[in-house]
Amino acid sequence: MANPIFSSPRKWLTANSVAAIIALSGAGIMLSATQSSAQISVAVGAPASFADLVEAVKPAVVSISVEGSHEVRRLGNEEFFFQFPDLPEDHPLRKFFDQFEERRGQNPGDNGPRTRRFQAAGSGFIISADGLVVTNNHVVENADNIIITDENGDEHVAILVGTDRRTDLALLRIEGAQDLPFVEFAETDVRVGDWVVAVGNPFGLGGTVTAGIVSARGRDISRNSYGDFIQIDAAINGGNSGGPTFNLSGQVVGVNTAIFSPNGGNVGIAFAIPADTVRQVITDLMDDGEVTRGFLGVGIQDMTKDLADSLGLARARGAIVTAPTPDGPAGKAGIEAGDVILKVNGELIDDSADLIRTVAPLAPETPVEVVVWRDGAEKTFAVTLVERVEQVAQIEQDEPVVEDIPLPPEPNSVGLIFEPNESGTGLRVMEVEAQSNAAEKGIASGDILLEVGGETLITIEQFDAAVLAAQEADNSTLLIKMSRGNQVRFIGLPL
């Protein structure tokens, strides 16, 4: 018998029989493997051609070219000179830097940023007969002029209706358009393994069609807070951004946004924004050019197995609250740091990204029921959402603080050496023993341990007593709340 390539406890499908089935795939043959308790039916086959699909959807796919400007810094500005300390008069490099100083003196108004023109290209697709076009925000960002080219090569002036940087989506309108061909969003989710077809404008080669399958769902590529991307293996390259990915029914299942590549070209890993996310954002942009989102008002982090163990949770799921936002809706409702959000309106929460995706589509002033895990039991809170105000976060220095101190004492049983924090509460980590559990969990010098086991830390003896009590209770982990810079998080420290 030939070597089997598929198997079940009772049936063997050989390479020869697979070849025969593939030969019949155009007829939509179903393969059944009957077992004692269940019947498995697998559809084997693929379309003989994508031509009919492409012919139907291609007229609604457009190429987008933009012209714009952005600020760039000049070499001879103050920031450049700040990097170099004053040099002695006889230093050999003094004359070199003096020439820039002289130029600045001759042109005192020419020290700051200057404007540089740029051109860019991308893709998009028409979603209404009157010319609404969906694309990526990064395609049209800072654009002064937007030109859309259709399948026939005709050019149209477009105006910007609105953008959403968080999801990297933008909505345009072709001026004076009517009776244009358009496509619709899919009502059902694609599954891993489904065929998809991408149409776009890679490298300025408009009307390019590629095909592949859905490789994965729920990818978080750290572009924004809504990590729910579809991964596909259809060839996507520069210029495909903003273009559509279709299912075999000709409906848009995603907007191509990014690729994973070591060289900038296609390697078979591309990411698309799912249709349900696009639909929500575009509907908001149609109303007033802005996206309004619900806001729960909590700082959160993902659960880990260690954290779950320390909190008595059977599974590492949910989002642990690091701190409620001051005067935010969650804090007003009674949700506290250390609570684990398990459900929102009855919907299970897998992780912090899932919580954001669940809450964001809800309108401000919407009442929601939030179930949290606290003190070994579930507790329910009624929270009324507010509007999320988008802000650019200030990036803080995330380096550990190392102080000039005398030789410290020996590390404690978990590999840490402390000193009392100058604020009066919390313990500052002075040193972390290499290869200790604390080091493996990422605790570093300069971190502040705020709480242990839910109690505020004040003294070193208090921490040591908490470790001893946990060990005597045969607990495998200890829940610690800590801060680094302005970031607060929880860890489960193995004992």
Residue pairs with C-beta under 8 A, 6 or more apart in sequence:
1 12
1 14
2 14
2 15
2 16
3 14
3 15
4 12
4 13
4 14
4 15
5 13
5 14
5 15
5 18
6 12
6 13
6 18
7 13
8 33
8 35
8 40
9 35
10 34
10 35
10 36
11 33
11 34
11 35
13 31
13 33
21 29
21 31
21 44
22 44
25 44
25 45
25 46
26 45
26 48
27 45
28 43
28 45
29 44
29 45
30 41
30 42
30 43
30 44
31 41
31 42
31 44
32 39
32 40
32 41
32 42
33 39
33 40
33 42
46 195
47 53
47 195
47 248
50 197
50 209
50 211
53 197
53 246
53 248
53 250
54 197
54 199
54 209
56 250
57 183
57 197
57 199
57 244
57 246
57 250
58 151
58 199
58 207
58 209
59 150
59 151
59 181
60 125
60 126
60 127
60 180
60 181
60 182
60 183
61 123
61 124
61 125
61 126
61 151
61 183
61 199
61 200
61 207
61 243
61 244
62 123
62 124
62 125
62 126
62 133
62 148
62 149
62 150
62 151
63 121
63 122
63 123
63 124
63 148
63 149
63 201
63 204
63 206
63 207
64 121
64 122
64 123
64 124
64 133
64 135
64 139
64 140
64 146
64 147
64 148
64 149
64 158
64 172
64 201
64 242
65 119
65 120
65 121
65 146
65 147
65 149
66 119
66 120
66 121
66 122
66 139
66 140
66 143
66 144
66 145
66 146
66 147
67 117
67 118
67 119
67 143
67 144
67 145
68 117
68 118
68 120
68 141
68 142
68 143
68 144
68 145
69 115
69 116
69 117
69 118
69 142
69 144
70 115
70 116
70 118
70 142
71 113
71 114
71 115
71 116
72 113
72 114
72 115
72 116
73 79
73 80
73 113
74 80
74 110
74 111
74 112
74 113
74 114
75 100
76 100
76 103
76 104
76 111
77 111
77 112
77 113
78 111
80 100
81 97
81 100
81 101
84 97
87 93
87 94
87 97
88 94
104 110
104 111
118 142
120 139
120 143
121 139
121 201
121 204
121 239
122 135
122 136
122 139
122 140
122 201
122 239
122 240
122 241
122 242
122 243
123 135
123 139
123 199
123 200
123 201
123 239
123 240
123 241
123 242
123 243
123 244
123 256
124 133
124 134
124 135
124 139
124 148
124 172
124 242
124 243
125 133
125 134
125 135
125 182
125 183
125 199
125 243
125 244
125 252
126 132
126 133
126 174
126 180
126 181
126 182
126 183
127 133
127 134
127 182
127 183
127 184
127 185
127 282
128 180
128 182
129 177
129 178
129 179
129 180
129 182
130 173
130 177
130 178
130 180
131 156
131 158
131 173
131 174
131 175
131 176
131 177
131 178
131 180
132 161
132 171
132 172
132 173
132 282
132 286
133 148
133 158
133 171
133 172
133 173
133 174
134 169
134 170
134 171
134 172
134 242
134 244
134 255
134 278
134 282
135 169
135 170
135 172
135 241
135 242
135 255
136 168
136 169
136 170
136 241
136 242
136 255
136 257
137 163
137 164
137 165
137 167
137 168
137 169
137 170
138 168
138 241
139 170
139 241
139 242
140 146
140 160
140 163
140 170
140 172
141 163
143 160
145 157
146 157
146 158
146 159
146 160
146 172
147 155
147 156
147 157
147 158
148 155
148 156
148 157
148 158
148 172
148 174
149 155
149 156
149 206
150 156
151 206
151 207
156 174
156 175
156 177
157 174
157 175
158 172
158 173
158 174
158 175
159 172
159 173
159 175
160 170
160 171
160 172
161 171
161 172
161 173
161 285
161 286
161 289
162 170
162 171
162 285
162 288
162 289
162 290
162 291
163 169
163 170
163 171
163 285
164 170
164 281
164 284
164 285
164 291
165 224
165 390
166 224
166 225
166 226
166 291
166 390
167 224
167 226
167 273
167 277
167 278
167 281
167 291
168 223
168 224
168 257
168 273
169 255
169 273
169 278
169 281
169 282
169 285
170 242
170 285
171 282
171 285
171 286
171 289
174 180
183 244
183 246
183 250
183 251
183 252
184 251
184 252
185 251
185 252
185 253
185 275
185 276
185 278
185 279
186 247
186 249
186 251
186 252
186 253
186 275
187 251
189 217
189 253
189 274
189 276
190 196
190 214
190 217
190 230
190 247
190 253
190 254
191 214
191 217
192 213
192 214
192 215
192 216
192 217
193 213
193 214
194 213
194 214
194 247
194 248
195 211
195 212
195 213
195 247
195 248
196 211
196 212
196 213
196 214
196 232
196 234
196 245
196 246
196 247
196 253
196 254
197 209
197 210
197 211
197 234
197 245
197 246
197 248
198 209
198 210
198 211
198 212
198 232
198 234
198 235
198 236
198 240
198 243
198 244
198 245
198 246
198 256
198 270
199 207
199 208
199 209
199 243
199 244
199 246
200 208
200 236
200 239
200 240
200 241
200 242
200 243
200 244
200 256
201 207
201 208
201 239
201 240
201 243
202 208
202 235
202 236
202 237
202 238
202 239
202 240
203 237
203 238
203 239
204 239
205 239
208 240
210 234
210 235
210 236
211 234
212 232
212 233
212 234
212 235
212 268
213 232
213 233
214 230
214 231
214 232
215 231
215 232
215 233
215 269
216 230
216 231
217 228
217 230
217 231
218 227
218 228
218 229
219 227
219 228
219 229
219 230
219 231
219 271
220 227
220 228
220 229
220 353
221 227
221 229
221 258
221 260
221 271
223 257
223 258
225 353
225 356
225 360
226 277
226 353
226 356
226 357
226 360
227 353
228 274
228 277
228 353
228 357
229 257
229 258
229 271
229 272
229 273
229 274
230 245
230 253
230 254
230 271
230 272
230 273
230 274
231 269
231 270
231 271
232 245
232 254
232 270
232 271
232 272
233 268
233 269
233 270
234 245
234 270
235 266
235 268
235 270
236 256
236 259
236 266
236 270
237 259
237 265
237 266
238 264
240 256
240 270
241 256
241 257
241 258
242 255
242 256
242 257
243 255
243 256
244 252
244 254
244 255
244 256
245 252
245 253
245 254
245 255
245 256
245 272
246 252
246 253
247 253
251 275
252 275
252 278
253 272
253 274
253 275
254 272
254 273
254 274
254 275
254 278
255 272
255 273
255 278
256 270
256 271
256 272
257 271
257 272
257 273
258 270
258 271
259 266
259 267
259 269
259 270
259 271
260 267
260 269
260 270
260 271
261 267
261 269
280 361
281 291
284 290
284 291
284 292
285 291
292 363
292 364
292 387
292 388
293 359
293 360
293 361
293 362
293 364
293 387
293 388
294 359
294 360
294 361
294 362
294 363
294 364
294 366
294 368
294 385
294 386
294 387
294 388
295 328
295 329
295 359
295 364
295 385
295 386
295 387
295 388
295 389
296 328
296 329
296 330
296 355
296 359
296 368
296 370
296 383
296 385
297 324
297 325
297 328
297 329
297 330
297 331
297 386
298 319
298 321
298 322
298 323
298 324
298 325
298 328
298 330
298 331
298 335
298 341
299 321
299 322
299 323
299 324
299 325
299 488
300 319
300 320
300 321
300 322
300 341
300 352
300 355
301 319
301 320
301 322
301 352
301 489
301 490
302 319
302 320
302 351
302 352
303 313
303 316
303 317
303 318
303 319
303 320
303 340
303 351
304 316
304 491
304 492
305 316
305 492
306 441
306 477
306 491
306 492
306 493
306 494
307 313
307 316
307 320
307 477
307 479
307 490
307 491
307 492
308 314
308 315
308 316
308 317
308 492
309 476
309 477
309 492
310 475
310 477
310 478
310 479
310 492
310 493
311 340
311 373
311 376
311 479
311 492
312 376
313 340
313 373
317 342
317 348
317 349
317 350
317 351
318 340
318 341
318 342
318 349
318 350
318 351
318 373
319 340
319 341
319 349
319 351
319 352
319 354
319 355
320 338
320 339
320 340
320 341
320 490
321 330
321 335
321 336
321 337
321 338
321 339
321 340
321 341
321 372
322 337
322 481
322 487
322 488
322 489
322 490
323 337
323 488
324 330
324 331
324 335
324 336
324 337
325 331
328 386
329 383
329 384
329 385
329 386
330 370
330 381
330 383
333 370
333 381
333 382
333 383
333 384
334 381
335 341
335 370
335 372
335 381
335 383
336 374
337 481
337 488
338 374
338 451
338 454
338 479
338 481
338 490
339 372
339 373
339 374
339 379
340 372
340 373
340 374
341 349
341 355
341 370
341 371
341 372
342 348
342 349
342 371
342 372
342 373
342 378
343 349
343 369
343 370
343 371
344 355
344 358
344 359
344 368
344 369
344 370
344 371
345 358
345 368
345 369
346 369
347 358
349 355
349 358
359 368
359 385
360 388
362 368
362 385
363 385
364 385
364 386
364 387
364 388
365 384
365 385
365 386
366 384
366 385
367 382
367 383
367 384
367 385
368 382
368 383
368 384
368 385
369 380
369 381
369 382
369 383
370 380
370 381
370 382
370 383
371 378
371 379
371 380
371 381
372 378
372 379
372 380
372 381
373 379
396 485
396 486
396 487
397 485
398 484
398 485
398 487
399 446
400 444
400 445
400 446
400 447
400 484
401 428
401 445
401 446
402 445
402 446
403 430
405 419
405 430
408 417
408 430
408 431
409 417
410 417
411 417
411 431
411 432
411 433
411 436
412 418
412 463
412 464
412 467
413 464
413 467
413 495
414 436
414 437
414 438
414 467
414 478
414 493
414 495
415 432
415 433
415 436
415 437
415 438
415 439
416 429
416 431
416 432
416 433
416 436
416 438
416 443
417 429
417 430
417 431
417 432
418 427
418 428
418 429
418 430
418 449
418 460
418 463
419 427
419 428
419 430
419 460
420 427
420 428
420 458
420 459
420 460
421 427
421 428
421 448
422 428
424 458
425 450
425 456
425 457
425 458
426 448
426 449
426 450
426 456
426 457
426 458
426 483
427 448
427 449
427 457
427 459
427 460
427 463
428 446
428 447
428 448
429 443
429 444
429 445
429 446
429 447
429 448
429 449
430 445
431 445
432 438
432 439
432 443
432 444
432 445
433 439
437 493
437 494
437 495
438 493
441 491
441 492
441 493
441 494
442 491
443 482
443 491
443 493
444 484
446 484
447 482
447 483
447 484
448 482
448 483
448 484
449 457
449 463
449 480
449 481
449 482
450 456
450 457
450 481
450 482
450 483
450 488
451 457
451 479
451 480
451 481
452 462
452 463
452 466
452 467
452 478
452 479
452 480
452 481
453 466
453 469
453 470
453 478
453 479
454 479
455 462
455 466
457 463
466 478
467 478
467 495
470 477
470 478
470 495
471 495
475 495
476 494
476 495
477 492
477 493
477 494
477 495
478 492
478 493
478 495
479 490
479 491
479 492
479 493
480 490
480 491
480 492
480 493
481 488
481 489
481 490
482 488
482 489
482 490
482 491
483 489
